[in-house]
Amino acid sequence: MESGNTIPIIVEFSGGLEMLFSDERKHKLSVPAKDDQGNAVNIGWLVQHLCQEVMKDSRKEMFVLDGHVRPGILVLINDADWELEGEASYALQPDDNILFVSTLHGG
Protein backbone atom coordinates (compact mmCIF):
# COMPACT_ATOMS: atom_id res chain seq x y z
CA MET A 1 0.00 0.00 0.00
CA GLU A 2 1.04 3.55 -0.64
CA SER A 3 2.73 4.78 2.54
CA GLY A 4 0.80 2.17 4.51
CA ASN A 5 -2.22 4.29 5.31
CA THR A 6 -3.77 5.45 2.03
CA ILE A 7 -4.81 3.74 -1.18
CA PRO A 8 -4.80 5.52 -4.55
CA ILE A 9 -7.89 4.73 -6.63
CA ILE A 10 -9.71 6.13 -9.63
CA VAL A 11 -13.48 6.60 -9.49
CA GLU A 12 -15.40 7.30 -12.69
CA PHE A 13 -19.00 8.27 -13.35
CA SER A 14 -21.01 8.07 -16.55
CA GLY A 15 -24.56 7.81 -17.84
CA GLY A 16 -25.41 11.17 -16.28
CA LEU A 17 -24.00 10.52 -12.80
CA GLU A 18 -21.07 12.84 -13.48
CA MET A 19 -23.47 15.80 -13.14
CA LEU A 20 -23.75 14.96 -9.42
CA PHE A 21 -19.96 15.15 -9.09
CA SER A 22 -19.17 18.64 -10.45
CA ASP A 23 -19.54 17.36 -14.05
CA GLU A 24 -16.25 15.54 -13.63
CA ARG A 25 -16.18 12.05 -15.05
CA LYS A 26 -12.89 10.89 -13.52
CA HIS A 27 -11.73 11.45 -9.94
CA LYS A 28 -8.30 10.39 -8.68
CA LEU A 29 -8.71 9.81 -4.96
CA SER A 30 -6.50 8.76 -2.12
CA VAL A 31 -8.58 6.97 0.49
CA PRO A 32 -7.60 5.62 3.91
CA ALA A 33 -6.62 1.96 3.92
CA LYS A 34 -8.74 1.34 7.04
CA ASP A 35 -12.09 2.67 8.25
CA ASP A 36 -12.80 4.02 11.74
CA GLN A 37 -13.17 0.47 13.09
CA GLY A 38 -9.81 -0.64 11.65
CA ASN A 39 -11.34 -2.68 8.83
CA ALA A 40 -10.14 -2.51 5.22
CA VAL A 41 -12.12 0.13 3.36
CA ASN A 42 -14.62 -1.32 0.90
CA ILE A 43 -17.01 -0.17 -1.80
CA GLY A 44 -19.74 0.42 0.79
CA TRP A 45 -17.42 2.80 2.65
CA LEU A 46 -16.44 4.43 -0.65
CA VAL A 47 -20.06 5.13 -1.61
CA GLN A 48 -20.64 6.95 1.70
CA HIS A 49 -17.35 8.82 1.31
CA LEU A 50 -18.31 9.91 -2.22
CA CYS A 51 -21.66 11.24 -0.97
CA GLN A 52 -20.15 13.11 1.97
CA GLU A 53 -16.85 14.37 0.57
CA VAL A 54 -16.93 14.37 -3.23
CA MET A 55 -20.53 14.98 -4.31
CA LYS A 56 -21.36 18.67 -4.50
CA ASP A 57 -24.95 18.13 -5.71
CA SER A 58 -27.69 17.89 -3.07
CA ARG A 59 -29.59 15.16 -4.97
CA LYS A 60 -27.87 12.24 -3.24
CA GLU A 61 -30.98 10.08 -3.81
CA MET A 62 -29.99 9.92 -7.48
CA PHE A 63 -26.90 7.94 -6.43
CA VAL A 64 -27.85 6.17 -3.20
CA LEU A 65 -31.08 4.75 -1.84
CA ASP A 66 -31.31 3.56 1.78
CA GLY A 67 -27.52 3.77 2.10
CA HIS A 68 -26.82 1.57 -0.91
CA VAL A 69 -26.02 2.26 -4.54
CA ARG A 70 -29.34 2.93 -6.21
CA PRO A 71 -30.87 0.16 -8.37
CA GLY A 72 -30.17 0.91 -12.02
CA ILE A 73 -26.57 1.95 -11.39
CA LEU A 74 -23.98 -0.52 -12.64
CA VAL A 75 -20.79 -0.71 -10.61
CA LEU A 76 -17.66 -2.02 -12.30
CA ILE A 77 -14.47 -2.82 -10.41
CA ASN A 78 -11.53 -2.91 -12.83
CA ASP A 79 -14.01 -3.58 -15.69
CA ALA A 80 -15.74 -6.48 -13.86
CA ASP A 81 -19.30 -6.37 -12.52
CA TRP A 82 -19.14 -5.79 -8.77
CA GLU A 83 -21.51 -8.73 -8.26
CA LEU A 84 -18.55 -10.94 -9.17
CA GLU A 85 -16.38 -9.19 -6.57
CA GLY A 86 -18.66 -9.26 -3.52
CA GLU A 87 -20.50 -5.98 -4.20
CA ALA A 88 -20.26 -3.42 -1.35
CA SER A 89 -18.01 -5.72 0.72
CA TYR A 90 -15.21 -5.66 -1.89
CA ALA A 91 -12.06 -4.33 -0.17
CA LEU A 92 -10.42 -1.56 -2.17
CA GLN A 93 -6.96 -2.26 -3.59
CA PRO A 94 -4.29 0.20 -4.75
CA ASP A 95 -4.95 1.49 -8.28
CA ASP A 96 -8.48 0.06 -8.47
CA ASN A 97 -10.70 1.68 -11.06
CA ILE A 98 -14.30 1.92 -9.86
CA LEU A 99 -16.87 2.92 -12.48
CA PHE A 100 -20.47 3.88 -11.67
CA VAL A 101 -22.77 3.91 -14.72
CA SER A 102 -26.38 5.01 -14.57
CA THR A 103 -28.71 3.00 -16.75
CA LEU A 104 -31.66 5.20 -15.75
CA HIS A 105 -32.86 7.75 -18.26
CA GLY A 106 -35.73 10.13 -18.54
CA GLY A 107 -37.37 12.53 -16.18
C-alpha positions as CSV (number, residue, x, y, z in Angstrom):
1,M,0.0,0.0,0.0
2,E,1.0,3.6,-0.6
3,S,2.7,4.8,2.5
4,G,0.8,2.2,4.5
5,N,-2.2,4.3,5.3
6,T,-3.8,5.5,2.0
7,I,-4.8,3.7,-1.2
8,P,-4.8,5.5,-4.6
9,I,-7.9,4.7,-6.6
10,I,-9.7,6.1,-9.6
11,V,-13.5,6.6,-9.5
12,E,-15.4,7.3,-12.7
13,F,-19.0,8.3,-13.3
14,S,-21.0,8.1,-16.6
15,G,-24.6,7.8,-17.8
16,G,-25.4,11.2,-16.3
17,L,-24.0,10.5,-12.8
18,E,-21.1,12.8,-13.5
19,M,-23.5,15.8,-13.1
20,L,-23.7,15.0,-9.4
21,F,-20.0,15.1,-9.1
22,S,-19.2,18.6,-10.5
23,D,-19.5,17.4,-14.0
24,E,-16.2,15.5,-13.6
25,R,-16.2,12.1,-15.1
26,K,-12.9,10.9,-13.5
27,H,-11.7,11.4,-9.9
28,K,-8.3,10.4,-8.7
29,L,-8.7,9.8,-5.0
30,S,-6.5,8.8,-2.1
31,V,-8.6,7.0,0.5
32,P,-7.6,5.6,3.9
33,A,-6.6,2.0,3.9
34,K,-8.7,1.3,7.0
35,D,-12.1,2.7,8.2
36,D,-12.8,4.0,11.7
37,Q,-13.2,0.5,13.1
38,G,-9.8,-0.6,11.7
39,N,-11.3,-2.7,8.8
40,A,-10.1,-2.5,5.2
41,V,-12.1,0.1,3.4
42,N,-14.6,-1.3,0.9
43,I,-17.0,-0.2,-1.8
44,G,-19.7,0.4,0.8
45,W,-17.4,2.8,2.7
46,L,-16.4,4.4,-0.7
47,V,-20.1,5.1,-1.6
48,Q,-20.6,7.0,1.7
49,H,-17.4,8.8,1.3
50,L,-18.3,9.9,-2.2
51,C,-21.7,11.2,-1.0
52,Q,-20.1,13.1,2.0
53,E,-16.8,14.4,0.6
54,V,-16.9,14.4,-3.2
55,M,-20.5,15.0,-4.3
56,K,-21.4,18.7,-4.5
57,D,-24.9,18.1,-5.7
58,S,-27.7,17.9,-3.1
59,R,-29.6,15.2,-5.0
60,K,-27.9,12.2,-3.2
61,E,-31.0,10.1,-3.8
62,M,-30.0,9.9,-7.5
63,F,-26.9,7.9,-6.4
64,V,-27.8,6.2,-3.2
65,L,-31.1,4.7,-1.8
66,D,-31.3,3.6,1.8
67,G,-27.5,3.8,2.1
68,H,-26.8,1.6,-0.9
69,V,-26.0,2.3,-4.5
70,R,-29.3,2.9,-6.2
71,P,-30.9,0.2,-8.4
72,G,-30.2,0.9,-12.0
73,I,-26.6,1.9,-11.4
74,L,-24.0,-0.5,-12.6
75,V,-20.8,-0.7,-10.6
76,L,-17.7,-2.0,-12.3
77,I,-14.5,-2.8,-10.4
78,N,-11.5,-2.9,-12.8
79,D,-14.0,-3.6,-15.7
80,A,-15.7,-6.5,-13.9
81,D,-19.3,-6.4,-12.5
82,W,-19.1,-5.8,-8.8
83,E,-21.5,-8.7,-8.3
84,L,-18.5,-10.9,-9.2
85,E,-16.4,-9.2,-6.6
86,G,-18.7,-9.3,-3.5
87,E,-20.5,-6.0,-4.2
88,A,-20.3,-3.4,-1.4
89,S,-18.0,-5.7,0.7
90,Y,-15.2,-5.7,-1.9
91,A,-12.1,-4.3,-0.2
92,L,-10.4,-1.6,-2.2
93,Q,-7.0,-2.3,-3.6
94,P,-4.3,0.2,-4.8
95,D,-4.9,1.5,-8.3
96,D,-8.5,0.1,-8.5
97,N,-10.7,1.7,-11.1
98,I,-14.3,1.9,-9.9
99,L,-16.9,2.9,-12.5
100,F,-20.5,3.9,-11.7
101,V,-22.8,3.9,-14.7
102,S,-26.4,5.0,-14.6
103,T,-28.7,3.0,-16.8
104,L,-31.7,5.2,-15.7
105,H,-32.9,7.7,-18.3
106,G,-35.7,10.1,-18.5
107,G,-37.4,12.5,-16.2
